[in-house]
Amino acid sequence: MDEKEWIEIEDLSGEKTKVEVITYLASEDDTRKYIVYTKNEIKDDVDYVIYVSKLFKDGDTYKLKEITDDTEWRYVQRLMKKIANAR
């Protein structure tokens, strides 16, 4: 059984939250990295809420950035579908 990976993220106000990493994604040309994670929030008493953010290194730390571009978001969705279909 795979061991879960937990990381701590800090929002712009300085509030820290532990989240569970579901997976990491990389663009096909390996120039962009993404993280898929959850705070273990349950939606509709069945499904977990998941988050996807762009992941980039800034000095010695990693930062997350919201994906706001529709084209990039559709691309990330295709990356996630490839993983889902591979399992």
Phi and psi restraints in degrees (value plus and minus 20) as a CYANA .aco file:
   2 ASP   PHI     -90.9   -50.9
   2 ASP   PSI     120.0   160.0
   3 GLU   PHI    -103.1   -63.1
   3 GLU   PSI     118.7   158.7
   4 LYS   PHI     -94.4   -54.4
   4 LYS   PSI     125.0   165.0
   5 GLU   PHI    -125.5   -85.5
   5 GLU   PSI     107.4   147.4
   6 TRP   PHI    -136.1   -96.1
   6 TRP   PSI     118.8   158.8
   7 ILE   PHI    -151.6  -111.6
   7 ILE   PSI     143.6   183.6
   8 GLU   PHI    -129.8   -89.8
   8 GLU   PSI     108.5   148.5
   9 ILE   PHI    -133.1   -93.1
   9 ILE   PSI     132.6   172.6
  10 GLU   PHI    -145.2  -105.2
  10 GLU   PSI     107.4   147.4
  11 ASP   PHI    -104.1   -64.1
  11 ASP   PSI     159.3   199.3
  12 LEU   PHI     -83.8   -43.8
  12 LEU   PSI     -43.1    -3.1
  13 SER   PHI    -106.3   -66.3
  13 SER   PSI     -23.7    16.3
  14 GLY   PHI      74.7   114.7
  14 GLY   PSI     -21.3    18.7
  15 GLU   PHI     -93.7   -53.7
  15 GLU   PSI     110.2   150.2
  16 LYS   PHI    -123.2   -83.2
  16 LYS   PSI     121.7   161.7
  17 THR   PHI    -158.6  -118.6
  17 THR   PSI     115.6   155.6
  18 LYS   PHI    -105.2   -65.2
  18 LYS   PSI     112.6   152.6
  19 VAL   PHI    -150.2  -110.2
  19 VAL   PSI     135.4   175.4
  20 GLU   PHI    -117.4   -77.4
  20 GLU   PSI     106.0   146.0
  21 VAL   PHI     -97.5   -57.5
  21 VAL   PSI     107.1   147.1
  22 ILE   PHI    -109.0   -69.0
  22 ILE   PSI     -69.3   -29.3
  23 THR   PHI    -187.0  -147.0
  23 THR   PSI     146.0   186.0
  24 TYR   PHI    -132.2   -92.2
  24 TYR   PSI     126.9   166.9
  25 LEU   PHI    -146.2  -106.2
  25 LEU   PSI     132.1   172.1
  26 ALA   PHI    -152.4  -112.4
  26 ALA   PSI     123.9   163.9
  27 SER   PHI     -84.2   -44.2
  27 SER   PSI     139.4   179.4
  28 GLU   PHI     -79.7   -39.7
  28 GLU   PSI     -50.4   -10.4
  29 ASP   PHI    -111.6   -71.6
  29 ASP   PSI     -15.8    24.2
  30 ASP   PHI      41.5    81.5
  30 ASP   PSI       5.6    45.6
  31 THR   PHI    -115.8   -75.8
  31 THR   PSI     -37.3     2.7
  32 ARG   PHI    -146.8  -106.8
  32 ARG   PSI     121.2   161.2
  33 LYS   PHI    -140.9  -100.9
  33 LYS   PSI     128.4   168.4
  34 TYR   PHI    -156.9  -116.9
  34 TYR   PSI     136.5   176.5
  35 ILE   PHI    -147.2  -107.2
  35 ILE   PSI     117.0   157.0
  36 VAL   PHI    -133.2   -93.2
  36 VAL   PSI     104.1   144.1
  37 TYR   PHI    -165.9  -125.9
  37 TYR   PSI     148.8   188.8
  38 THR   PHI    -157.5  -117.5
  38 THR   PSI     131.7   171.7
  39 LYS   PHI    -121.4   -81.4
  39 LYS   PSI      -8.3    31.7
  40 ASN   PHI      40.3    80.3
  40 ASN   PSI      15.3    55.3
  41 GLU   PHI    -105.8   -65.8
  41 GLU   PSI     117.6   157.6
  42 ILE   PHI    -124.2   -84.2
  42 ILE   PSI     110.5   150.5
  43 LYS   PHI    -128.0   -88.0
  43 LYS   PSI     115.1   155.1
  44 ASP   PHI      39.6    79.6
  44 ASP   PSI       8.2    48.2
  45 ASP   PHI      39.0    79.0
  45 ASP   PSI      -7.6    32.4
  46 VAL   PHI    -155.8  -115.8
  46 VAL   PSI     -75.0   -35.0
  47 ASP   PHI    -115.1   -75.1
  47 ASP   PSI     124.2   164.2
  48 TYR   PHI    -104.0   -64.0
  48 TYR   PSI     124.8   164.8
  49 VAL   PHI    -100.5   -60.5
  49 VAL   PSI     110.4   150.4
  50 ILE   PHI    -137.1   -97.1
  50 ILE   PSI     134.6   174.6
  51 TYR   PHI    -143.4  -103.4
  51 TYR   PSI     126.7   166.7
  52 VAL   PHI    -151.6  -111.6
  52 VAL   PSI     109.5   149.5
  53 SER   PHI    -157.3  -117.3
  53 SER   PSI     135.1   175.1
  54 LYS   PHI     -94.1   -54.1
  54 LYS   PSI     118.4   158.4
  55 LEU   PHI    -136.6   -96.6
  55 LEU   PSI     108.2   148.2
  56 PHE   PHI    -165.3  -125.3
  56 PHE   PSI     134.7   174.7
  57 LYS   PHI    -113.2   -73.2
  57 LYS   PSI     114.4   154.4
  58 ASP   PHI    -150.5  -110.5
  58 ASP   PSI      75.6   115.6
  59 GLY   PHI      49.7    89.7
  59 GLY   PSI    -143.5  -103.5
  60 ASP   PHI    -114.6   -74.6
  60 ASP   PSI     -18.5    21.5
  61 THR   PHI    -140.3  -100.3
  61 THR   PSI     139.8   179.8
  62 TYR   PHI    -121.7   -81.7
  62 TYR   PSI     124.3   164.3
  63 LYS   PHI    -146.3  -106.3
  63 LYS   PSI     134.5   174.5
  64 LEU   PHI    -130.0   -90.0
  64 LEU   PSI     123.9   163.9
  65 LYS   PHI    -153.3  -113.3
  65 LYS   PSI     115.5   155.5
  66 GLU   PHI     -83.3   -43.3
  66 GLU   PSI     122.1   162.1
  67 ILE   PHI    -109.2   -69.2
  67 ILE   PSI      89.6   129.6
  68 THR   PHI    -128.5   -88.5
  68 THR   PSI     -34.9     5.1
  69 ASP   PHI    -105.0   -65.0
  69 ASP   PSI     104.2   144.2
  70 ASP   PHI     -80.6   -40.6
  70 ASP   PSI     -58.8   -18.8
  71 THR   PHI     -85.0   -45.0
  71 THR   PSI     -63.7   -23.7
  72 GLU   PHI     -85.4   -45.4
  72 GLU   PSI     -60.3   -20.3
  73 TRP   PHI     -82.1   -42.1
  73 TRP   PSI     -61.7   -21.7
  74 ARG   PHI     -83.9   -43.9
  74 ARG   PSI     -57.4   -17.4
  75 TYR   PHI     -82.7   -42.7
  75 TYR   PSI     -65.6   -25.6
  76 VAL   PHI     -83.4   -43.4
  76 VAL   PSI     -59.3   -19.3
  77 GLN   PHI     -80.4   -40.4
  77 GLN   PSI     -60.0   -20.0
  78 ARG   PHI     -83.7   -43.7
  78 ARG   PSI     -60.2   -20.2
  79 LEU   PHI     -81.4   -41.4
  79 LEU   PSI     -62.3   -22.3
  80 MET   PHI     -86.7   -46.7
  80 MET   PSI     -58.3   -18.3
  81 LYS   PHI     -84.9   -44.9
  81 LYS   PSI     -55.9   -15.9
  82 LYS   PHI     -80.8   -40.8
  82 LYS   PSI     -62.3   -22.3
  83 ILE   PHI     -85.9   -45.9
  83 ILE   PSI     -64.9   -24.9
  84 ALA   PHI     -82.0   -42.0
  84 ALA   PSI     -58.4   -18.4
  85 ASN   PHI     -96.1   -56.1
  85 ASN   PSI     -40.6    -0.6
  86 ALA   PHI    -100.4   -60.4
  86 ALA   PSI     -37.1     2.9
